[in-house]
Amino acid sequence: MPNTKSAERRMRSSARKQSRNRSVKSSLHTLERRYLSLVEAGKKEDAAQVLRTVTSAFDKAAKAGVIHRATADRKKSRLAVKMG
């Protein structure tokens, strides 16, 4: 348990951030799986639209600090390669 008021506040703040980060990461994984399933099914036009959504989501997550910028860039690149 926290010993000071500031540590108590920090604990609450960390719990909020952890919850938000988990939610964002979960949605990223879901989008990524949806995209990969479309690519495997050969639905190129649908996959292209989902790729734009996934790319945007990775950029937003990196901007918010949920994931590292380089991680977002690497994942976007690898997903784009799977398209073509």
Backbone as CSV, one residue per row, in Angstrom:
resi,resn,N_x,N_y,N_z,CA_x,CA_y,CA_z,C_x,C_y,C_z
1,MET,0.842,-1.188,0.000,0.000,0.000,0.000,0.884,1.247,0.000
2,PRO,0.380,2.328,-0.604,1.159,3.568,-0.652,1.274,4.214,0.733
3,ASN,2.413,4.842,0.945,2.676,5.463,2.247,2.348,6.945,2.272
4,THR,2.327,7.600,1.128,2.085,9.046,1.091,0.880,9.351,0.205
5,LYS,0.379,10.583,0.338,-0.765,10.998,-0.481,-0.399,10.995,-1.958
6,SER,0.793,11.454,-2.258,1.200,11.514,-3.669,1.316,10.111,-4.258
7,ALA,1.792,9.166,-3.458,1.897,7.785,-3.924,0.508,7.186,-4.142
8,GLU,-0.424,7.590,-3.313,-1.809,7.130,-3.452,-2.417,7.647,-4.755
9,ARG,-2.181,8.922,-5.029,-2.674,9.519,-6.281,-2.021,8.853,-7.482
10,ARG,-0.724,8.604,-7.357,0.030,7.984,-8.445,-0.514,6.578,-8.737
11,MET,-0.885,5.870,-7.688,-1.424,4.534,-7.843,-2.751,4.570,-8.608
12,ARG,-3.607,5.529,-8.256,-4.890,5.657,-8.954,-4.667,6.030,-10.412
13,SER,-3.755,6.956,-10.639,-3.433,7.397,-11.995,-2.876,6.242,-12.826
14,SER,-1.994,5.466,-12.233,-1.396,4.328,-12.934,-2.457,3.298,-13.296
15,ALA,-3.408,3.086,-12.397,-4.470,2.114,-12.674,-5.327,2.573,-13.847
16,ARG,-5.627,3.877,-13.899,-6.408,4.425,-15.015,-5.651,4.264,-16.326
17,LYS,-4.366,4.610,-16.299,-3.552,4.511,-17.507,-3.408,3.064,-17.967
18,GLN,-3.225,2.149,-17.019,-3.075,0.735,-17.356,-4.342,0.217,-18.025
19,SER,-5.481,0.630,-17.504,-6.754,0.204,-18.073,-6.913,0.718,-19.496
20,ARG,-6.588,1.981,-19.697,-6.700,2.591,-21.016,-5.725,1.937,-22.005
21,ASN,-4.484,1.729,-21.559,-3.482,1.109,-22.427,-3.905,-0.297,-22.841
22,ARG,-4.441,-1.054,-21.888,-4.871,-2.414,-22.192,-5.990,-2.403,-23.226
23,SER,-6.911,-1.462,-23.080,-8.025,-1.350,-24.014,-7.527,-1.026,-25.424
24,VAL,-6.618,-0.069,-25.527,-6.089,0.338,-26.830,-5.304,-0.806,-27.470
25,LYS,-4.464,-1.472,-26.683,-3.675,-2.579,-27.223,-4.573,-3.711,-27.699
26,SER,-5.638,-3.965,-26.951,-6.578,-5.012,-27.337,-7.222,-4.687,-28.681
27,SER,-7.630,-3.444,-28.852,-8.256,-3.057,-30.120,-7.252,-3.119,-31.270
28,LEU,-5.981,-2.800,-30.993,-4.947,-2.912,-32.027,-4.796,-4.369,-32.478
29,HIS,-4.760,-5.276,-31.514,-4.623,-6.695,-31.856,-5.824,-7.169,-32.668
30,THR,-7.010,-6.711,-32.291,-8.221,-7.106,-33.001,-8.190,-6.614,-34.446
31,LEU,-7.813,-5.353,-34.637,-7.723,-4.794,-35.987,-6.689,-5.549,-36.823
32,GLU,-5.571,-5.845,-36.190,-4.491,-6.551,-36.886,-4.961,-7.935,-37.343
33,ARG,-5.659,-8.661,-36.463,-6.166,-9.982,-36.825,-7.204,-9.896,-37.935
34,ARG,-8.072,-8.871,-37.875,-9.086,-8.710,-38.919,-8.426,-8.478,-40.271
35,TYR,-7.399,-7.635,-40.291,-6.673,-7.343,-41.523,-6.022,-8.604,-42.078
36,LEU,-5.328,-9.347,-41.206,-4.629,-10.551,-41.660,-5.598,-11.603,-42.190
37,SER,-6.770,-11.699,-41.577,-7.746,-12.675,-42.069,-8.269,-12.276,-43.448
38,LEU,-8.429,-10.969,-43.688,-8.865,-10.494,-45.006,-7.792,-10.757,-46.063
39,VAL,-6.537,-10.544,-45.698,-5.435,-10.779,-46.637,-5.372,-12.262,-47.001
40,GLU,-5.519,-13.132,-46.002,-5.467,-14.569,-46.263,-6.644,-15.029,-47.118
41,ALA,-7.792,-14.357,-46.943,-8.974,-14.718,-47.723,-8.891,-14.177,-49.149
42,GLY,-7.930,-13.286,-49.403,-7.736,-12.738,-50.746,-8.642,-11.570,-51.072
43,LYS,-9.237,-10.946,-50.076,-10.129,-9.796,-50.292,-9.294,-8.513,-50.241
44,LYS,-8.669,-8.201,-51.361,-7.700,-7.095,-51.401,-8.319,-5.731,-51.129
45,GLU,-9.479,-5.447,-51.730,-10.050,-4.107,-51.564,-10.515,-3.872,-50.128
46,ASP,-11.084,-4.909,-49.505,-11.484,-4.773,-48.102,-10.251,-4.648,-47.208
47,ALA,-9.235,-5.434,-47.506,-8.002,-5.408,-46.724,-7.329,-4.039,-46.820
48,ALA,-7.403,-3.409,-47.997,-6.794,-2.091,-48.176,-7.465,-1.057,-47.282
49,GLN,-8.775,-1.141,-47.167,-9.496,-0.203,-46.294,-9.146,-0.442,-44.832
50,VAL,-9.091,-1.705,-44.441,-8.767,-2.031,-43.051,-7.323,-1.651,-42.740
51,LEU,-6.430,-1.774,-43.729,-5.030,-1.386,-43.517,-4.930,0.096,-43.160
52,ARG,-5.730,0.918,-43.822,-5.727,2.353,-43.493,-6.180,2.569,-42.049
53,THR,-7.188,1.829,-41.627,-7.691,1.939,-40.254,-6.635,1.480,-39.250
54,VAL,-5.991,0.353,-39.560,-4.964,-0.192,-38.670,-3.794,0.781,-38.555
55,THR,-3.366,1.309,-39.689,-2.252,2.262,-39.704,-2.567,3.479,-38.845
56,SER,-3.764,4.003,-39.005,-4.192,5.156,-38.216,-4.217,4.823,-36.724
57,ALA,-4.727,3.646,-36.398,-4.811,3.240,-34.992,-3.418,3.098,-34.378
58,PHE,-2.480,2.522,-35.127,-1.108,2.393,-34.618,-0.483,3.771,-34.406
59,ASP,-0.715,4.690,-35.352,-0.171,6.045,-35.199,-0.737,6.735,-33.971
60,LYS,-2.044,6.606,-33.759,-2.679,7.233,-32.598,-2.167,6.639,-31.292
61,ALA,-1.986,5.320,-31.269,-1.475,4.656,-30.067,-0.053,5.120,-29.758
62,ALA,0.753,5.277,-30.798,2.135,5.735,-30.604,2.143,7.189,-30.132
63,LYS,1.257,7.986,-30.694,1.187,9.400,-30.308,0.787,9.547,-28.839
64,ALA,-0.098,8.656,-28.377,-0.562,8.704,-26.991,0.422,8.047,-26.026
65,GLY,1.451,7.380,-26.583,2.449,6.751,-25.726,2.070,5.357,-25.276
66,VAL,1.030,4.785,-25.870,0.613,3.436,-25.502,1.640,2.427,-25.997
67,ILE,2.123,2.623,-27.226,3.199,1.800,-27.761,4.303,2.724,-28.271
68,HIS,5.480,2.178,-28.453,6.612,2.975,-28.923,6.447,3.296,-30.403
69,ARG,6.956,4.445,-30.809,6.845,4.892,-32.206,7.456,3.873,-33.170
70,ALA,8.629,3.341,-32.815,9.301,2.388,-33.694,8.499,1.091,-33.820
71,THR,7.849,0.694,-32.751,7.016,-0.510,-32.786,5.861,-0.306,-33.756
72,ALA,5.232,0.846,-33.683,4.125,1.151,-34.587,4.605,1.144,-36.034
73,ASP,5.736,1.782,-36.282,6.274,1.839,-37.651,6.605,0.446,-38.179
74,ARG,7.213,-0.374,-37.325,7.596,-1.730,-37.733,6.356,-2.559,-38.066
75,LYS,5.347,-2.485,-37.214,4.133,-3.271,-37.448,3.409,-2.796,-38.698
76,LYS,3.330,-1.492,-38.912,2.684,-0.951,-40.108,3.405,-1.441,-41.369
77,SER,4.733,-1.425,-41.325,5.523,-1.853,-42.469,5.290,-3.325,-42.779
78,ARG,5.306,-4.153,-41.747,5.140,-5.592,-41.961,3.736,-5.926,-42.456
79,LEU,2.746,-5.190,-41.980,1.378,-5.425,-42.434,1.222,-5.019,-43.907
80,ALA,1.867,-3.915,-44.277,1.791,-3.441,-45.654,2.463,-4.430,-46.609
81,VAL,3.550,-5.033,-46.167,4.258,-6.013,-46.995,3.372,-7.235,-47.251
82,LYS,2.605,-7.634,-46.244,1.724,-8.804,-46.403,0.639,-8.546,-47.459
83,MET,0.309,-7.303,-47.686,-0.722,-6.943,-48.665,-0.269,-7.296,-50.083
84,GLY,0.964,-6.919,-50.398,1.431,-7.078,-51.767,2.274,-8.245,-51.949
